[in-house]
Amino acid sequence: MSAMIIDGKELARRTRARLAGDVAAVTENFGAAPGLAAILVGDDPASETYVRTKRRQAAECGIRSTAHHLAADTTEADLIKLVHALNGDETVDAILVQLPLPGHIASHRVLDTVLPGKDVDGFHSRNAGLLAVGRPETVPCTPRGCLALLRHAHGDDDSGGLGKLAGLHAVVVGRSSIVGRPMAALLTAENCTVTLAHSRTRSLPEVCRQADVLVAATGRPEMVRGDWIQPGATVIDVGINRIERGGASRLVGDVAFDEAQHVAGAITPVPGGVGPMTVAYLLHNTVELFHRRRADEAAQA
Ligand code: GUN
């Protein structure tokens, strides 16, 4: 059996095209384009690449963006000062703090300084809490992108009512606040039966084999093997790991793709799966925050 390859690049392209139309309309309506401010601390090359990609694709959709690149030894107090300034900046609808931050900075204190109404990643504890209790406002971009890929793979057009994922057993491997935990909350809201597994889960391969939907977000290259997968399952690979093999450098996911593609019913590739969807939903969230702020302002007027 050969799995259907879920084309995240194409789905992200369609999502961005839809957003570009929306951005053009609101820019005409309100006389200003949605604004995104990105904060990057230090010189991590992968983070620099992610922020550059996010800003380039924002520009292609008509979203204004500004970048604030701070030195690696920036203090937590100075970073928090910048976040306060962006919170008060009328031209900024969405604030992105690229993670990871240097070790001397407590990420949670910085993320909780971002106004929840400008928190484009949904990392503020208020937004994380709202998602956990089933009243989501801003949802983290990667899990939101994964959900869109899953709906697409299952032919679910999000037209309301009970979706096509309802009743499926979803296993999420990885309990990070960026991906695993919000992913489990989103799948619960889709009426999946959800297992949130992690590095301490006993008999992890056996638990994974029970999954109709398997989301791998472990950060460990090719950890999920072909024989961990139930034949026909849908596999979403969140990992982006650069490895050296045979003298060459290449990107692999958290799933051993060459094995998994002969077992899964559908699978995301790396690259070209989840990655482009994360960026597309960052832009989606930016536009959503713009709309919400204008609606709140109109309600207060
Ligand atoms: N670092 C890894 N993934 C993400 C993400 O989705 N958003 C931000 N801000 N930083 C990240």
Residues whose N, C-alpha, C, O or C-beta is under 5 A from the ligand:
A	BS01	GUN	V97 Q98 L99 P100 D121
